[in-house]
């Protein structure tokens, strides 16, 4: 496949991919950009794979992983950017052959890359914008999301659900919102209940948003039903699907979880007393060993 002119001529670079894998425990060595135009954003990687979490687990998506996040969750296993500072693009799904693209990406460059993957890598349900935190680049996304919808696929936002002030402008262009509710027992950070309430409320009351929203809570052995009871003050529609996601150990190829079965089942039963659809699902892509 012919690659655009902005792709590094030395790519794909397997040595670079081996030294700096797009996923895992590699820490960022690149500072958050001090100046960015609304038409550009730092993107960590773009690839086609299977969604491993939430409502559309098992569906094929193109993933756009933005660099950097405003949170520091203890369980996060995603480096906030590649150490080289470039964006890694996997043109052939599952090949582990990563091309290098200079950061920050312009809107037209990202749309072009996504369009090529949608054309060459089979039928896709949607394009997942994940991170990091995509809403750090909300202005950038207002130009990208409608172009993705015009390609005939849905837009899917994976977000911490803590920045309602950045969400509103994107509401007309979002088909699916995967909203986290961050539990302090898992994040080891201060609670953000007020931000979550405002974020969810915006998705419920603003008529511009006509898409779907579901909730994801990463939990561990320290999570209690009392802590999860905050969901009742955040999620006001009992029909919203709630996903309880067991924390995955921070290893490259995790196939076992550290959550005891009785604890998992007690939490699920308790939350199911408040909402109509409560599901437990781990990160299935880790078990499938796909990106």
N, C-alpha and C positions, 0 to 999 in steps of 0.2 A: 504494500500500500504506500502510495506517495505521501510523505509527511510534509507539513507546512514549512515555510521558510524559516520560521522562528524556532524550529527544533534544532538543537545542537547537532552539528554534522557528525560528532563522535558517538552519538547515541544509536541504538541502545548500548548501555554500558553495564555489563553484568558485574564487573569488578566493583563499580560504584554501588550497585544494588546489594552486593554481598557485604560490603564494608559498612554501608549506611542503609539498613533495611527500612522500608517505609513504615513498618509497624514494629512494636516491641518496646524495649526499655531505653531506647536511645533518647537522650535529653537534647533539647534545643540548644544550639550554640549561636543562633541568630536572633538579635534583638528585634522587638516589635518595631515595624517601620515608623519613623517619626513623622514622615509626610507621605501621604497617599492622595492621589486624585480620586474622585468618586468613580472613575472609569477603570480603576485597577485595584487588584487585591493580591496578597501573597497566598498562593495555593500550594499545599504540601504535596498532593498527589491526585491523579484522576485515573480511574480504572473501572472496568466492568466486572461485576461479581454478583454474589447472592446475598440478599439482605438476611442478616442473622438474628435480628431482634424485632420484637414488637409485632404489630398488626399485620405486617406484610413479610414476615419471616418466610424465607423460601422463594421469594420473588426475585427476578433478575433486575438489577438496577445499574446505572452508571453512578459511581460515587465521586463526589468532588469534596475533598477534604481541605478545608481552609486551615492555614497556619494560625497558631496562637489562640489563647483562651484567657478570659479574665478570672477564671476559677482555678483552684489547685486541688482537685479531688484526690484523696489518697489512693483510690483504686484505679486511677486513670493510667492506662498503659500505652497511650498514644503520644509520641513526640510531637511537639507543637510546630515543628518544621523540619525538613531534612537538614542535616548539618551543613551541607554544601550551600544551602540557601536557595537551591533550584527546585522547581516542581518536577516530580517524577510522574511520567505517563506510561501506563502499561497498554501498549497498542493491541497485544494479543492476550486475551483474558487467561489468567492462570499461568502465563509463561514465565513470570518473574524476570522478564526482560524490560527494564525501565529506561525510557528515553528521558533526557533532561531538557527542561524548558526554563528559560530565564524568568525569574520573578522580579517584580510583581507582574501577574498576567493582566492583560487588557480584556475588557468584556468580549470583544470580537474574537480574540484568540481562544478564550475558554469555550465560547459557544461553538467555534469551529472544531475544537478537540472533541467536545461532547457529541456533536453531530456526526463526526467520523466514527466514533465508537458505537453510536446507535445504529449506524448504517452497516458496519462490518461485523459486529459481535452478536448478532441475533436480536430477537424481539425482547424489549425491555418494558417493564411495568412503569418505571419512573426514573427520575434523576434525583438522587439523594444529595443534599447539601449538608455536610456534616463538618466536624472539626476535631479539636478546637471548637470555636464558637462562630458559626456563620454570621450571626447578627452583628458581629463587630464590623462587618462589611455590608451593612444594610443598603447603603446607597448604591454600591456596586451591584447588589442583587436586584434592585429595582429595574436595572437595565438588562439583566441576564434572564430572570425568571420568565417574563413574557415571551422572550425568544425561544426558550425551551418548550413552553406550552405550544408555541406555534409549530414545533417539530412533531407534535402529536403524542407527546408523553406527559405524564403528570409530574408536578414538582413536589418534592418531599423534603421538609425542613426538619433536621435533627438538632434540637436546641436544649440548652440548660433551663429554659423557661424562666429566666430571671431578668430580662430586659424588655419589658413591655413597651417602653418608649421607642425602641428600635424596631419593634414588630409591626406597628400599625401601618407603615407605608407599604409593607409587603403583602398585606392581607388579600388584596385582589388577585394576587398571582400565586397563591399557595393552595395546593390540592390536598396535601396531607401534612399535619404537624405532629411530630413525635416529641412530646414535651416531657422533660425530666422533672421530677420532684426530688430535690437533693436532700437526702437524709443525713443529718450530722453523724449518725453512727457509722455511716459508710464513707462520707467525704472527709471526716475529721476536721470539718470547717464549721463556722457559725451557721445557724439555720437561716433560710431565706424565705420564710413562709409568706411575708407580705409581698415580696416580688412575685412569687408563684401565684398568689391570689389575683394580683393585678393582671398578670400575664394570661391566666386561664379565663378571667372575666372578659378580657378583650376579645378572645376567640369566641365567647358565648354571646356577647351582646352586640358586637359590631356586625351589621347586616352585610358588609362588604365581604366578609369571610364566609364562603359557602362550602368549604372543604371539610375534611375529617380531622379530628384531634384525638389522640390517645395519650395516656400517661404511662411513664416508665419510672419505676423506683428501684434503684440498685440497693440491695440490702445484704446484711451479713449476720454472723452469729450474735452480734451485739444489738441488733435492731429489735425493738420491742413493739408490741401492739399499741402501746400508749403513744409512742413516737409516730406510728403510722396513722393514728387517729387524726393527725393534722390534715390528712387528706380530706376529711369531712368538711373542713373549713375552706379548702381550696377548690375542690371539684364539686361544683354545685349541681351538676347533672348526673344522677345516679346511673344513667345509661352509658356514660363514658367508659370505655374499656380501660381497665387498670392492669398493667403488667408489673409483676414483682419479679425482678431479675436478680438471681443469686450472684453475688460478687465472684468474679472469675479470678483464680490465683494469678499473680503477675509472673507468669512464665510464658515462653514463646508458644508452646504447644500444650495447652491445658486440656486434660480430658477428665479431670475429677474436680469436684467442688468441695469446699470445706464446710458447707452448711449441713447440719444434721437434719435428717428427714422429719423428725417430730417437730422441730422448730419451724421449718419451712411450712409444714402443713397447718400448724397452729396459726401462723401469721396469715396464710391464705384464707383459712376459715374465718378468722376475725374480720379481715377486710371485706370478704364476701358478704358479711352481714350488713355492710353499709352500701355496697354497690352491686349492680346486677350482673356484671361480667368481670371477674377477677381471674387472671391467668398467671401461672408461673412458667417462666421460660428463660433458660440460660442463654448465653451468647452462642448460638448454634454454629456460627461460622468458625468459632474456635475448634469445635469438635469436627467440623468438615475440613478444617485446615485450609480454608480459603481466605483471601484478603477481606 
